[in-house]
Amino acid sequence: MRRSLPNLLNSYLKVGPKPHLIRTEHSDNNCPSPIKNQLTKVKTRHPSSFFQLPILDSVVSSPTVPLSPPDRVLEAVKSANSIKEIFEIVLKEEKNLEENHLTKFFRLILQFQNNSRTCYSSDALQNHIGFIKLCQRLLRVAPNMTDPANLVACLKTLVFCQVAGESRIIQTLLHLLKSKVNDLGLQQVIFLDFLLRKIKSPLADALVIALPVVFQTQLETQLNADNIKTMCDSLRYAIDRRASAPKVKFIADSLLSSSNKWENSEICSVIWSLSKIRYLPDHGILPLLENALDQLAKRVNRIERKDLERTLVAVGENYTGKSQYWYHEELCNAIAKRVVQEQWPLSSTSPIGRTFAKLSYVNFEFLDYYSSLIATTDEKLTMHPHYLLAPFAVANYRTPTFEKMVEQLLKYSADNMVVNKYQQWFRFAIDCATLGFYPRSLISQIFEESFVNSHFGKQASHLDWLQLDVLNRSVRLECPEYDGPYPTRAITERCHRKIYEANMHKEQFVSVEKALQSGVGGLSYVTTGLLTKHGHFVDHVIAMRPGGYPVAINTASHDPDTIRYVEDLDGTNGCQLLLIKIFRSNAYVINGDRLRGIYDLELRTLERTGYDIVPVNLGKWEALQDYEKIPFLMQQVRLKEKALTL
């Protein structure tokens, strides 16, 4: 019949079956045998019975389908409140346990272990007859398990109960998973990889190698763009397992397209994952980081404190001159505001302060709160005083509670000899000098000849030599009352040589030098690359006689490898020497034009020698139009000159 059901129903209800088509046993004896046999089997029925219409005189009750009896094992396990009760069920129903029962039991055992609802240690658990019987039953049933997720669930419990990797039960599950590895979903692959790294077994090691390949093969077909958690876990896994750049970008693009659905924890997860990649622009995933930082800045007050701390620390650890895209000013502002408003304890505030120092970010309200917190806290210091003082040194800012804060930090230094962590104490002393404070006892220990020789006798970095010279000259110029030891003359000369060579081999200021020469009258009026006797490196020097006329001071040729000192320049008697110090953008705090403390100390001590300093912000100078650069430089020179004649 090709007629639709509604039409067919209508037809039957209106006319009913054709009477001449109804045959009984005694009618139409002349019909051919096959037709007769077929027709005589037709019984009279009300047409509505074909469609189960509710006509009372023709309703036939349908047979009742018997309900399956409840699963006795699963019913029993619902009331289990401890591992002991689970083992009692296992011993009673051992032969009836199937895949769903075993998976349920293993999951409950792990749950009770994690919730401390057990009286068994790992050894006691493994030696319990109930656990042994459960594992024996798993050995029989596991080869027939259809869902690999159940195998992973059982393996998880065995691993966390510290069953040996070479045991028969573990090896059996690993062999079964090896054959089903291509049936695992992305989330199962990620978790199985995590489990396998806890198992000491060659087979587990082989699977660890294979899983990332499986993951990358199935990624594009299995990644669900609606499941943000799985995408976040996949991003982390792909980065940790060094997946190819296109695969990582595929996950990043999928996450970015769903960024409006991210939960707070997922924002942090994305940032933590991206923090493991160097130079994000090379991978094409910088937009994902920018989006995550934007969202984090807006949700700062809704993020868990520990997650926020960890996230900002990750930002600070990845921020470098080549990866400044990690800095997000709105995020730093929001975090600083939350710390102050919520009055965070020292243990939570100190990682924030340390990260702000790395970023060269300054927030004075935060620093005021942080200083008072250090000065009054009863908490034990969990971070070296150098890191606690660093944000104040970067900002070159002495808070109202500065003296009390330093006193508190020096108490810690009195209990910890400088011989331990010499470099940190060395930099702590420089931070103190930056802020105009000189702890003489600490400096005396740092300058002790045995300490200096042991530290600088090794392969010290350029920064170490520079900082030793900075501390040496700062103490000499700003703390005349200090009567302790100083670095030897040989060490000091070596410092000067290191500083001179490091600066003279850079040609970053050639354009400034040419602009100065054009401004003052030519090559002979500007000399470049000198040291003072105290070890300051000076980029350029010009001399002005009364009336503001430049003097030629660069008339003789010189060996570029020989250190020249400002004090030894010829023809400068009766002239005003102007020392031009050029500061790159990284010499300033990241959120303003304020010189970082260590560079301000350089200017401060230079001025104490009696010289007139013209600081030049290289970033601002380079941003000028070419026709503005020379007038800008000469304006800075004339301002210094006018200030002296007033």
C-alpha positions as CSV (number, residue, x, y, z in Angstrom):
1,M,0.0,0.0,0.0
2,R,1.4,3.3,-1.0
3,R,-1.3,5.5,0.4
4,S,-0.4,7.5,3.4
5,L,-1.6,6.3,6.8
6,P,-4.0,9.1,7.4
7,N,-5.7,8.6,4.1
8,L,-5.8,4.9,4.6
9,L,-7.4,5.3,8.0
10,N,-10.0,7.7,6.6
11,S,-10.9,5.3,3.9
12,Y,-11.5,2.4,6.3
13,L,-13.5,4.4,8.7
14,K,-15.8,5.7,6.0
15,V,-16.5,2.5,4.0
16,G,-15.1,-0.4,5.9
17,P,-13.9,-3.5,4.2
18,K,-15.6,-4.6,0.9
19,P,-18.2,-7.3,1.7
20,H,-17.5,-9.3,-1.5
21,L,-13.9,-9.6,-0.5
22,I,-14.8,-11.4,2.7
23,R,-15.0,-15.1,2.4
24,T,-16.0,-17.8,4.8
25,E,-15.3,-21.5,4.8
26,H,-18.6,-22.3,3.0
27,S,-18.7,-19.7,0.3
28,D,-17.3,-19.5,-3.2
29,N,-16.4,-23.2,-3.7
30,N,-15.5,-22.5,-7.3
31,C,-12.5,-20.5,-6.6
32,P,-9.1,-21.9,-7.6
33,S,-7.4,-23.8,-4.9
34,P,-4.6,-21.2,-4.0
35,I,-7.0,-18.3,-3.9
36,K,-9.5,-20.2,-2.0
37,N,-7.0,-21.2,0.6
38,Q,-5.8,-17.6,0.9
39,L,-9.3,-16.1,1.1
40,T,-10.8,-18.5,3.6
41,K,-8.2,-17.4,6.2
42,V,-9.5,-13.8,6.4
43,K,-11.4,-13.1,9.6
44,T,-13.9,-10.2,10.1
45,R,-12.3,-7.4,12.2
46,H,-13.3,-3.9,13.0
47,P,-11.2,-1.6,10.8
48,S,-10.1,0.4,13.7
49,S,-8.1,-2.5,15.1
50,F,-5.4,-2.0,12.5
51,F,-4.5,1.3,14.1
52,Q,-5.3,0.6,17.8
53,L,-8.2,3.1,18.0
54,P,-10.0,3.0,21.3
55,I,-13.2,1.2,20.3
56,L,-14.1,-0.9,23.3
57,D,-15.6,-3.9,21.7
58,S,-12.5,-4.6,19.6
59,V,-9.6,-3.7,21.8
60,V,-7.1,-6.5,22.3
61,S,-4.7,-6.1,25.2
62,S,-1.0,-6.2,24.3
63,P,1.3,-8.7,26.0
64,T,3.1,-7.3,29.0
65,V,6.9,-7.2,28.7
66,P,8.5,-8.5,31.9
67,L,10.8,-6.1,33.7
68,S,14.4,-7.2,34.2
69,P,15.2,-7.8,37.8
70,P,17.4,-5.2,39.5
71,D,21.1,-5.7,39.5
72,R,21.8,-7.3,42.9
73,V,25.4,-6.2,42.9
74,L,24.8,-2.6,42.0
75,E,22.0,-2.4,44.5
76,A,24.3,-3.7,47.2
77,V,27.1,-1.3,46.4
78,K,24.8,1.7,46.7
79,S,24.9,1.3,50.5
80,A,28.6,0.7,50.8
81,N,30.3,3.4,52.8
82,S,33.8,2.0,53.1
83,I,36.3,-0.1,51.3
84,K,35.7,-2.9,53.8
85,E,32.1,-3.1,52.8
86,I,33.1,-3.2,49.1
87,F,35.4,-6.1,49.8
88,E,32.6,-7.9,51.6
89,I,30.4,-7.6,48.4
90,V,33.3,-8.8,46.3
91,L,33.9,-11.9,48.4
92,K,30.1,-12.7,48.2
93,E,29.5,-11.9,44.5
94,E,33.0,-12.6,43.0
95,K,31.7,-14.9,40.2
96,N,29.0,-12.5,39.2
97,L,31.1,-9.4,38.7
98,E,31.2,-8.1,35.2
99,E,32.6,-5.0,33.5
100,N,30.2,-2.5,35.0
101,H,30.6,-3.9,38.5
102,L,34.4,-4.0,38.4
103,T,34.6,-0.4,37.1
104,K,32.3,0.8,39.8
105,F,34.2,-1.0,42.5
106,F,37.6,0.4,41.4
107,R,36.3,3.9,41.2
108,L,34.8,3.7,44.7
109,I,38.0,2.3,46.2
110,L,39.9,5.3,44.8
111,Q,37.2,7.7,46.0
112,F,37.2,6.3,49.5
113,Q,41.0,6.3,49.6
114,N,41.1,10.0,48.6
115,N,38.4,10.9,51.1
116,S,40.2,9.0,53.9
117,R,37.2,6.7,54.3
118,T,39.5,3.7,54.7
119,C,41.6,2.0,57.3
120,Y,44.0,0.5,54.8
121,S,47.5,1.7,53.8
122,S,48.6,0.9,50.2
123,D,50.4,-2.3,51.4
124,A,47.5,-3.4,53.5
125,L,45.1,-2.8,50.7
126,Q,47.1,-4.9,48.2
127,N,47.4,-7.8,50.6
128,H,43.7,-7.8,51.5
129,I,41.9,-10.9,50.2
130,G,39.0,-8.8,48.9
131,F,41.4,-6.7,46.7
132,I,43.2,-9.8,45.5
133,K,39.9,-11.4,44.5
134,L,38.8,-8.2,42.8
135,C,42.0,-8.1,40.7
136,Q,41.7,-11.8,39.9
137,R,38.2,-11.2,38.6
138,L,39.5,-8.2,36.6
139,L,42.1,-10.5,34.9
140,R,39.3,-12.7,33.7
141,V,36.9,-10.0,32.6
142,A,39.3,-7.4,31.2
143,P,40.0,-9.1,27.9
144,N,36.3,-8.8,27.1
145,M,35.8,-5.2,28.1
146,T,34.4,-3.2,25.3
147,D,34.9,0.3,26.6
148,P,38.6,1.3,26.9
149,A,37.6,4.1,29.4
150,N,36.7,1.4,31.9
151,L,40.2,-0.1,31.5
152,V,41.7,3.3,32.2
153,A,39.5,3.8,35.3
154,C,40.7,0.5,36.7
155,L,44.3,1.3,35.9
156,K,43.9,4.7,37.6
157,T,42.9,3.0,40.9
158,L,45.7,0.5,40.7
159,V,48.3,3.2,40.0
160,F,47.2,5.4,42.9
161,C,47.1,2.4,45.2
162,Q,50.8,1.9,44.3
163,V,50.4,-1.5,42.7
164,A,53.8,-2.4,41.2
165,G,54.2,-1.7,37.5
166,E,55.6,-5.1,36.8
167,S,52.6,-6.9,38.4
168,R,50.5,-9.1,36.2
169,I,47.4,-7.0,36.6
170,I,49.1,-3.8,35.5
171,Q,50.8,-5.5,32.6
172,T,47.6,-7.1,31.4
173,L,45.8,-3.8,31.4
174,L,48.7,-2.1,29.5
175,H,48.6,-4.8,26.9
176,L,44.9,-4.4,26.4
177,L,45.2,-0.6,26.2
178,K,47.9,-1.0,23.7
179,S,45.5,-2.8,21.4
180,K,42.7,-0.3,22.0
181,V,44.8,2.9,22.0
182,N,43.2,4.1,18.7
183,D,39.8,3.9,20.3
184,L,40.6,6.4,23.0
185,G,39.2,9.9,23.0
186,L,41.5,13.0,23.4
187,Q,40.7,13.4,27.1
188,Q,41.4,9.7,27.7
189,V,44.7,10.0,25.8
190,I,45.8,12.9,28.0
191,F,44.9,11.2,31.2
192,L,46.4,7.9,30.2
193,D,49.6,9.7,29.4
194,F,49.6,11.1,32.9
195,L,49.0,7.7,34.5
196,L,51.7,5.9,32.4
197,R,54.4,8.3,33.6
198,K,53.8,7.0,37.1
199,I,54.4,3.4,36.1
200,K,57.9,1.9,35.9
201,S,57.6,-0.5,33.0
202,P,59.1,-0.7,29.5
203,L,55.6,-1.2,28.1
204,A,54.4,2.0,29.8
205,D,57.4,3.8,28.4
206,A,56.5,2.6,24.9
207,L,52.9,3.8,25.3
208,V,54.1,7.2,26.5
209,I,56.0,7.5,23.2
210,A,53.0,6.4,21.1
211,L,50.3,8.5,22.8
212,P,51.3,11.9,21.4
213,V,51.3,10.4,17.9
214,V,47.8,9.1,18.5
215,F,46.7,12.5,19.9
216,Q,47.9,14.4,16.9
217,T,46.4,11.9,14.5
218,Q,42.9,12.2,16.1
219,L,43.1,15.9,17.1
220,E,41.3,17.5,14.1
221,T,38.5,15.0,13.9
222,Q,37.8,14.6,17.7
223,L,38.4,18.1,19.1
224,N,35.0,19.5,20.2
225,A,34.8,23.2,19.9
226,D,32.0,23.3,22.5
227,N,34.0,21.6,25.2
228,I,36.3,24.3,26.5
229,K,37.9,22.1,29.2
230,T,39.0,19.5,26.7
231,M,40.4,22.2,24.5
232,C,42.4,23.7,27.4
233,D,43.7,20.3,28.4
234,S,44.6,19.6,24.8
235,L,46.5,22.8,24.5
236,R,48.5,22.0,27.6
237,Y,49.2,18.5,26.4
238,A,50.1,19.5,22.9
239,I,52.6,22.1,24.2
240,D,54.0,19.8,26.9
241,R,54.5,16.9,24.4
242,R,56.0,19.2,21.7
243,A,53.3,18.7,19.2
244,S,53.8,20.3,15.8
245,A,53.2,24.1,15.5
246,P,50.2,23.6,13.1
247,K,48.5,21.3,15.7
248,V,49.1,23.8,18.5
249,K,47.8,26.6,16.3
250,F,44.7,24.5,15.5
251,I,43.8,24.2,19.2
252,A,44.6,27.8,19.8
253,D,42.4,29.0,17.0
254,S,39.6,26.7,18.2
255,L,39.9,28.1,21.7
256,L,40.0,31.7,20.4
257,S,36.8,31.2,18.5
258,S,35.1,30.2,21.8
259,S,36.7,32.7,24.0
260,N,33.4,34.3,25.0
261,K,32.5,31.0,26.8
262,W,35.6,30.7,28.9
263,E,35.3,30.1,32.6
264,N,37.7,31.8,35.0
265,S,39.8,28.7,35.6
266,E,40.1,28.2,31.8
267,I,41.5,31.7,31.3
268,C,44.3,30.9,33.7
269,S,44.8,27.5,32.1
270,V,45.4,29.0,28.7
271,I,47.9,31.5,30.1
272,W,49.8,28.8,32.0
273,S,50.0,26.7,28.8
274,L,51.2,29.5,26.6
275,S,53.8,30.5,29.2
276,K,55.7,27.3,28.2
277,I,56.3,28.6,24.6
278,R,59.0,31.0,23.6
279,Y,58.2,33.7,21.1
280,L,54.5,33.2,20.6
281,P,54.4,35.3,17.4
282,D,56.6,32.6,15.7
283,H,53.8,30.1,16.3
284,G,50.9,32.4,15.2
285,I,49.2,32.2,18.6
286,L,49.8,35.6,20.1
287,P,46.1,36.6,19.6
288,L,45.2,33.9,22.1
289,L,47.5,35.3,24.8
290,E,46.2,38.8,24.2
291,N,42.6,37.7,24.5
292,A,43.3,35.7,27.7
293,L,45.2,38.7,29.3
294,D,42.3,41.0,28.4
295,Q,39.8,38.7,29.9
296,L,41.9,38.1,33.0
297,A,42.2,41.9,33.6
298,K,38.4,42.2,33.6
299,R,37.8,39.3,35.9
300,V,40.6,39.8,38.4
301,N,38.2,40.0,41.4
302,R,36.6,36.7,40.4
303,I,39.8,34.6,40.1
304,E,41.0,32.5,43.0
305,R,43.9,34.1,44.8
306,K,46.3,31.2,44.3
307,D,45.4,31.0,40.6
308,L,45.9,34.8,40.2
309,E,49.3,34.6,42.0
310,R,50.5,31.7,39.8
311,T,49.3,33.4,36.6
312,L,51.0,36.7,37.3
313,V,54.2,34.9,38.2
314,A,54.1,33.1,34.9
315,V,53.6,36.5,33.2
316,G,56.7,37.8,34.9
317,E,58.9,34.8,34.2
318,N,58.1,35.1,30.5
319,Y,58.6,38.8,30.1
320,T,61.8,39.8,28.4
321,G,63.0,42.4,26.0
322,K,62.0,40.2,23.1
323,S,58.7,39.2,24.6
324,Q,57.2,42.4,26.0
325,Y,53.8,41.3,24.8
326,W,53.5,39.5,28.2
327,Y,53.1,42.8,29.9
328,H,49.5,44.0,30.4
329,E,49.2,47.3,32.3
330,E,45.4,47.0,33.0
331,L,46.0,43.5,34.5
332,C,48.8,44.8,36.8
333,N,46.7,47.8,37.8
334,A,43.8,45.5,38.7
335,I,45.9,43.1,40.7
336,A,47.6,45.9,42.6
337,K,44.2,47.4,43.5
338,R,42.8,44.0,44.7
339,V,45.9,43.3,46.9
340,V,45.5,46.6,48.7
341,Q,41.7,46.5,49.0
342,E,41.6,42.9,50.3
343,Q,44.7,43.4,52.5
344,W,46.5,40.3,51.3
345,P,49.0,38.7,53.7
346,L,52.7,38.8,53.1
347,S,52.9,35.2,51.7
348,S,50.5,36.2,48.9
349,T,51.7,39.8,48.4
350,S,55.4,39.0,48.1
351,P,55.2,37.0,44.8
352,I,53.2,39.9,43.3
353,G,55.8,42.4,44.4
354,R,58.6,40.3,43.0
355,T,56.8,40.0,39.6
356,F,56.2,43.8,39.5
357,A,59.9,44.3,40.0
358,K,60.7,41.9,37.1
359,L,58.3,43.9,34.9
360,S,59.6,47.2,36.2
361,Y,56.0,48.1,37.0
362,V,55.4,50.7,39.7
363,N,52.2,51.3,41.7
364,F,52.8,53.6,44.6
365,E,49.6,52.6,46.5
366,F,50.7,49.0,46.3
367,L,54.2,49.8,47.5
368,D,52.9,51.8,50.5
369,Y,50.8,48.8,51.5
370,Y,53.6,46.3,50.8
371,S,56.1,48.3,52.9
372,S,53.9,48.6,55.9
373,L,53.1,44.9,55.6
374,I,56.8,43.9,55.7
375,A,57.5,46.4,58.5
376,T,54.7,45.0,60.8
377,T,54.3,41.3,59.8
378,D,54.8,38.5,62.2
379,E,55.0,36.0,59.3
380,K,58.2,34.2,58.7
381,L,60.0,35.4,55.6
382,T,59.7,32.8,52.9
383,M,61.5,35.0,50.3
384,H,65.0,36.4,50.4
385,P,65.1,40.1,51.4
386,H,66.6,41.0,48.1
387,Y,63.3,40.0,46.3
388,L,61.2,41.8,49.0
389,L,63.1,45.1,48.5
390,A,63.5,44.9,44.7
391,P,60.2,46.6,43.8
392,F,61.1,49.6,45.9
393,A,64.5,49.8,44.4
394,V,63.1,49.6,40.9
395,A,60.7,52.4,41.6
396,N,63.4,54.4,43.5
397,Y,60.8,55.0,46.1
398,R,61.1,55.3,49.9
399,T,57.8,54.7,51.5
400,P,56.7,56.3,54.8
401,T,57.5,53.0,56.6
402,F,60.8,52.5,54.7
403,E,63.1,52.6,57.8
404,K,61.0,50.1,59.7
405,M,60.8,47.8,56.7
406,V,64.6,47.8,56.2
407,E,65.1,47.2,59.9
408,Q,62.9,44.2,59.7
409,L,64.8,42.9,56.7
410,L,68.2,43.5,58.3
411,K,67.1,41.4,61.3
412,Y,66.8,38.5,58.9
413,S,70.2,39.2,57.5
414,A,71.7,39.1,61.1
415,D,70.4,35.6,61.4
416,N,71.7,34.5,58.0
417,M,75.4,34.8,57.2
418,V,76.3,36.3,53.9
419,V,78.3,33.2,53.1
420,N,74.9,31.7,52.3
421,K,73.5,33.0,49.1
422,Y,76.2,35.6,48.6
423,Q,74.8,36.9,45.3
424,Q,71.4,37.6,46.8
425,W,72.9,39.5,49.7
426,F,75.1,41.4,47.3
427,R,72.1,42.5,45.3
428,F,70.2,43.3,48.4
429,A,73.0,45.7,49.4
430,I,72.8,47.4,45.9
431,D,69.1,47.8,46.4
432,C,69.7,49.5,49.7
433,A,72.3,51.8,48.0
434,T,69.8,52.6,45.3
435,L,67.4,53.8,48.1
436,G,70.2,55.8,49.8
437,F,70.7,53.4,52.7
438,Y,74.0,51.7,53.5
439,P,74.0,48.8,56.0
440,R,77.6,48.9,57.0
441,S,77.8,45.5,58.6
442,L,76.4,43.8,55.6
443,I,78.6,45.8,53.1
444,S,81.7,44.9,55.2
445,Q,80.9,41.2,54.8
446,I,80.2,41.5,51.1
447,F,83.5,43.3,50.5
448,E,85.5,40.8,52.6
449,E,88.4,39.8,50.3
450,S,87.8,36.0,50.7
451,F,84.1,36.4,49.6
452,V,85.0,38.6,46.7
453,N,87.8,36.3,45.5
454,S,85.7,33.2,45.8
455,H,82.7,34.6,43.9
456,F,84.5,36.6,41.3
457,G,87.3,34.1,40.8
458,K,84.7,31.9,39.1
459,Q,83.0,32.8,35.9
460,A,81.1,35.9,37.0
461,S,78.8,37.5,34.5
462,H,79.1,41.1,33.2
463,L,76.2,42.0,35.5
464,D,78.2,40.8,38.5
465,W,81.2,42.9,37.6
466,L,79.0,45.9,36.9
467,Q,77.1,45.6,40.2
468,L,80.3,45.2,42.2
469,D,81.6,48.4,40.7
470,V,78.3,50.2,41.3
471,L,78.3,49.2,45.0
472,N,82.0,50.1,45.4
473,R,81.7,53.6,44.0
474,S,78.3,54.3,45.7
475,V,79.7,53.5,49.1
476,R,82.8,55.6,48.4
477,L,80.8,58.6,47.2
478,E,77.6,58.5,49.4
479,C,78.8,56.8,52.6
480,P,82.0,58.4,53.7
481,E,81.6,57.2,57.3
482,Y,82.0,53.6,56.2
483,D,85.3,52.3,57.5
484,G,85.3,48.7,56.4
485,P,87.1,46.8,53.6
486,Y,86.8,47.7,49.9
487,P,87.5,45.6,46.8
488,T,91.2,45.5,46.0
489,R,92.7,47.8,43.3
490,A,93.2,44.8,41.0
491,I,89.5,43.9,41.3
492,T,88.4,47.5,40.7
493,E,90.6,47.8,37.6
494,R,89.2,44.6,36.3
495,C,85.7,45.9,36.9
496,H,86.5,49.0,34.9
497,R,87.9,47.0,32.0
498,K,84.8,44.8,31.9
499,I,82.5,47.8,31.8
500,Y,84.5,49.6,29.2
501,E,84.8,46.6,26.8
502,A,81.1,45.8,27.1
503,N,80.0,49.3,26.3
504,M,82.6,50.2,23.6
505,H,81.7,47.2,21.5
506,K,78.2,48.4,21.1
507,E,77.3,50.9,18.4
508,Q,73.8,51.6,19.5
509,F,74.4,55.4,20.0
510,V,76.1,56.3,16.7
511,S,73.1,58.2,15.5
512,V,73.1,60.3,18.7
513,E,76.8,61.0,18.4
514,K,76.4,62.3,14.8
515,A,73.5,64.5,15.8
516,L,75.6,66.0,18.6
517,Q,78.5,66.6,16.2
518,S,76.1,68.5,13.9
519,G,74.7,70.5,16.7
520,V,78.0,71.7,18.3
521,G,80.1,72.2,15.2
522,G,81.8,69.0,14.1
523,L,83.6,65.8,15.0
524,S,86.4,67.4,17.1
525,Y,83.8,68.9,19.6
526,V,82.4,65.5,20.8
527,T,84.3,62.7,22.3
528,T,82.7,59.3,22.9
529,G,83.1,56.3,25.3
530,L,84.9,57.4,28.4
531,L,85.1,56.3,32.0
532,T,85.3,58.4,35.2
533,K,87.9,57.4,37.8
534,H,85.1,56.0,39.8
535,G,84.0,53.7,37.0
536,H,81.0,55.5,35.5
537,F,80.7,54.9,31.7
538,V,79.9,58.1,29.8
539,D,78.5,57.9,26.3
540,H,79.5,61.4,25.1
541,V,81.3,64.5,26.5
542,I,81.3,68.0,25.2
543,A,83.1,71.0,26.7
544,M,81.6,74.6,26.8
545,R,83.7,77.7,27.5
546,P,82.0,80.8,29.1
547,G,79.4,82.2,26.7
548,G,78.2,78.8,25.6
549,Y,80.9,78.1,22.9
550,P,82.0,74.5,22.3
551,V,85.6,73.6,22.7
552,A,87.5,71.0,20.6
553,I,88.4,68.1,22.8
554,N,88.6,65.2,20.3
555,T,91.7,66.3,18.3
556,A,94.1,63.4,19.0
557,S,93.8,59.8,17.8
558,H,93.6,57.1,20.4
559,D,93.7,53.4,20.7
560,P,90.1,52.1,21.0
561,D,91.3,49.3,23.4
562,T,92.8,51.8,25.8
563,I,90.5,53.1,28.5
564,R,90.2,56.9,28.5
565,Y,89.1,58.8,31.5
566,V,87.0,62.0,31.6
567,E,89.5,63.5,34.1
568,D,92.4,63.1,31.6
569,L,90.8,65.1,28.8
570,D,93.1,67.9,27.5
571,G,92.1,71.5,26.9
572,T,89.2,71.5,29.3
573,N,90.6,73.9,32.0
574,G,88.1,76.6,32.7
575,C,85.4,74.9,30.7
576,Q,82.2,73.3,31.7
577,L,82.1,69.6,30.9
578,L,78.7,68.2,30.0
579,L,78.4,64.4,30.2
580,I,75.7,63.0,28.0
581,K,74.2,59.8,29.4
582,I,71.9,57.9,27.1
583,F,69.3,55.6,28.6
584,R,67.4,53.0,26.6
585,S,63.7,52.4,27.1
586,N,64.4,49.6,29.6
587,A,66.2,52.0,31.9
588,Y,62.8,53.4,32.7
589,V,59.8,51.9,34.6
590,I,57.5,50.2,32.2
591,N,54.5,52.4,33.0
592,G,56.1,55.9,33.1
593,D,59.1,58.1,32.4
594,R,60.6,57.4,35.9
595,L,64.2,56.1,35.8
596,R,64.7,52.8,37.4
597,G,66.5,53.0,40.7
598,I,69.9,51.5,39.5
599,Y,70.1,54.1,36.7
600,D,69.1,56.9,39.0
601,L,71.9,55.9,41.3
602,E,74.3,56.2,38.3
603,L,73.2,59.7,37.7
604,R,73.2,60.6,41.4
605,T,76.7,59.4,42.0
606,L,77.9,61.1,38.8
607,E,76.6,64.4,40.0
608,R,78.4,63.9,43.3
609,T,81.7,63.9,41.4
610,G,80.9,67.4,40.3
611,Y,80.0,66.8,36.7
612,D,77.0,68.2,34.9
613,I,74.9,65.5,33.4
614,V,72.6,65.6,30.4
615,P,70.3,62.5,30.4
616,V,68.8,61.5,27.1
617,N,65.8,59.2,26.8
618,L,66.7,57.2,23.7
619,G,63.2,56.0,23.1
620,K,61.8,59.5,23.1
621,W,64.6,60.7,20.9
622,E,64.2,58.0,18.3
623,A,60.4,58.7,18.2
624,L,61.1,62.3,17.0
625,Q,61.1,63.3,13.3
626,D,64.6,63.6,11.9
627,Y,64.4,67.4,11.7
628,E,63.5,67.5,15.4
629,K,66.4,65.4,16.8
630,I,69.2,67.9,16.7
631,P,67.2,70.8,18.2
632,F,66.0,68.4,20.9
633,L,69.5,67.5,21.9
634,M,70.8,71.0,21.8
635,Q,67.8,72.1,23.9
636,Q,68.8,69.6,26.6
637,V,72.4,70.9,26.5
638,R,71.3,74.6,26.7
639,L,68.9,73.9,29.6
640,K,71.7,72.4,31.6
641,E,74.0,75.3,30.7
642,K,71.4,77.9,31.6
643,A,70.7,76.2,34.9
644,L,74.4,76.6,35.8
645,T,74.6,80.3,35.0
646,L,71.6,81.2,37.1
